[in-house]
Amino acid sequence: MFYLSHSGKYVLCAVSEMEIGCDIEKIKEVKWKFAKRFFSEKEYDFLVRLGRQEKLMKQGETVKSGKTDKKEKVGKQQNINRQKEKGEIKENAYTVEEAFTRFWVLRESYVKKTGEGLGAALTGLDFSDILGQKNSKGKKNGEFLEETFFEMEYDGYRIAICGEKDSKPEFVVYRGTIDNCFL
């Protein structure tokens, strides 16, 4: 069996002997009304806190330059990198856009696997506890899901595959044009 998803310039094809669900999405700006409606309260609160932290970082900080201190604006990524070097934040820290997109691809891969479709009660799903873990389980209505989720980031896109318990997918990236796919 094969499963397809597409976003922007990429198509994701997942092949499996078991039922799975997959999704790929370009990392994009947070749609706050959408997140409020479809994400769990914990996921939404996480996004809000992360967004506030990023806003504060964008406003700048005092940076030592030579013998004197100067106030200057520091870009979001520069600040995150500095905090990682100091050990103040973990290497797997997400931007609010990455976390938003991650919550969405996990959710969509699950509903595709189960066949519930996007009309299902998406707010019953919660993936807030698996941030920082590559292969983990989400929750539905407070109970751990049987399914296991596998993820990766590729070229500014988030990919998620929802599979059977204890399954381990192999990721293979094929780069080529559609002309090269049909021989």
N, C-alpha and C positions, 0 to 999 in steps of 0.2 A: 504494500500500500504506500501511497505517497501523499503528502500534504503540502499545500502551497500557501505562501503569504507574500505580499509585496509592499514596498514602500519606496518612494522616490526612484532611485536608479537601480535598486536591488530587488531580486526575487529570491525567496527562501524556499527551497524544496527539501522537505524532510522525508526520509524513506525509513519505513519500519515494518516489522512483522506484527507489531501490536498497535492498538489505537493510541494515537498521540495527538497533540495539538501544538501548533507552532505559530509564532508571530514575529514580525520584524517591523520596527518603526524607527524613523529618523528621530534623533533626540531633538525635541522641540520645546518651545516656550510653554510654560504652564498655563493651562486653561482653568482658572480658579473655579468658575461656576461648575464646570465639568467635574473637576476633582471633588468639589463639595457634594455633588449629586451621586457620583458613582464610586468614590473611594470610601474606605472605612474611616471612622472618626480618628483612629490612631494614625492612619496614613495621611489624612488631611492635616492633622495637627503637626505631624513630622514635617510635611512640606512647608507649612506656615513658619515653623521655627527655623528651618533651613533657609527659607527665603529672607527672614529677618536677619539672620547671621550674615548672609551674603550682602544684604543691603548695607549693613554696618561696615563690612570689609570694603565695599566699593567707596564709601565715604572717606577712606584714607586712614592712615595711621602715622605716628611719628617714626621716622626712619633715621638711624644714625648714618651720617655721611661724613667721613673724616673725623675731625676733632669737634665738629659742631652738630647739633641736632637741627634738622630741617623738617618742616611739615611738607609732605608731598603726597600726592595721590598715588596709591599703589593699586595696580590692577588686581582683580579678583584671583586670577590664577597665580600670580606672583605671591600673593598673601597666603593662599592655600599651600603652595610649595614651601614657603618659609615655615609655616606651622607644621607641615609634615616633617621637615628637617629637624625641628625642635622636639618632635614627638608629641606635639600638642593635639594633633588629630591623626587618625589612622590613615594608612595608605589608601584604603578603600573608600575614602570620603567621596561623597557625591555632590554634584551641584544640584540645585532644586530641579533643573530641567532633566537631568539624568535620572533622578529619583522618580519624578513624575512619569517619565517614559518607561522606566523600569516597572513601576506599579501597573502601568497599562498593559505592557506586553505579557507580564505574568498572568494578569487577569484574562486577557484575550486568549492566550494559549490554553488556559484551563477551560474556558467555555467552549472552545473549539474541540478540545479533547472529549469533553463530556457530552457535547451535543446540545447543551442547554441554550446556546446562542446568547447574543448580547442582551436579549430581553430578560434574561434571568436576573435574580436579585443580586446585582453586582456589589452592593454595599455589604452584603453578608460575607464577602471575601475579604481577607486581610493578609497582606504580605509585609506589614511593617516590621515584623520580627526577623525577617530574613535578609535585611540589608546588611551587607558586609559578608555574606556567605554566598558561595557560588551555586552550590547544589543543596537545596533545602526543601522544606515543606511550608506551605501556607496554611491558613485556617479558613474555615467556613462556619459562620455562626458560632465561633469560639472553639470549634473542634478541629484538630489537625486533619489535614487532607491526606488521603492514601497516596495520592500522586506525588511524584518528585519533580522538581523544576530544575532545569539546566539553562544557564544563561551565558551570554558573552556580549561584548561590545565589539563592533567592527566598523571602522571608518565613519564614526559619528552616528551609528545605528545601534539599537539594542535588539538582541535576539533572545527569545525564550522558547523553550520546548518543554511541554508538560507530558510526562511519560508515566508508565506504570511504576509501581513501587520497586525501588532498587534497580531500575534500568539505568544503563550508562551509555549515552549516545557518543558517537564519534563525529566531530565537526570537521568537515572538509570544505575548503573554500575553492570555488572554481571561478576564475576571472576570464571573461571572454564576452564577445558580442553574441547576440541571438543567432547570427549567421553561423557561428562556430558550433552551436548546439545541434543543428540539424545537418547531418552529413548525407 
